[in-house]
Amino acid sequence: MQENYPSVPVDERQDVEFVEPQHTGSNTGRNIAIGVGVLVVLALIVLATYGMVTNPGVTEVIRDISIIVLALVSIIIGVFMIILTFQMWQLTRLVQDEIKPILESTQRTVSTVRGTTTFMSDKITKPAIEAASIAAGISASVRQGVGLLRGNGRKRR
């Protein structure tokens, strides 16, 4: 969509200064929140490391639980990969069985339309244009001949 802007003659234009937008205090608050979040994460890492060093028994339990969780996650990822492979196979089948015949039918239809257009152009349009041009030529010749007979060879004004 085109918008209409009023046009201003060149001699009436004024110099426009670029004014940078003023920043509000919301960016400062966001920056403080990000800094506090980073500090909290660092503090948790330090506390976790200290806890693991001072309590090796708890660290072994956490390690064992982590290994079990990672194994379960690997199994779940494997299942999802199998499901994804099955879905890809179904999509490939759909393209071959459904979409390919539709495309072939569309190509046949386009070919038929192209043939019909060529036929109409050759059998109707071209002869009609030729007949109209011949009729226009005869009409112009008759007008010219009648004009010569009326004017005895003089040009009409």
KADA-V290183 format. One record per residue. PHI is phi as a letter, one per 30 degrees, with the letter a starting at -180 (NA if undefined). Layout:
phi
PHI
PHI
This chain:
phi
NA
c
c
c
c
d
c
c
e
d
d
c
d
c
d
c
c
d
c
d
d
d
d
c
d
d
d
d
d
d
d
d
d
d
d
d
d
d
d
d
d
d
d
d
d
d
d
d
d
d
d
d
d
d
b
d
d
d
d
d
d
d
d
d
d
d
d
d
d
d
d
d
d
d
d
d
d
d
d
d
d
d
d
d
d
d
d
d
d
d
d
d
d
d
d
d
d
c
d
e
d
d
d
d
d
d
d
d
d
d
d
d
d
d
d
d
d
d
d
d
d
d
c
c
d
d
d
d
d
d
d
d
d
d
d
d
d
d
d
d
d
d
d
d
d
d
d
d
d
d
c
h
j
d
d
d
c
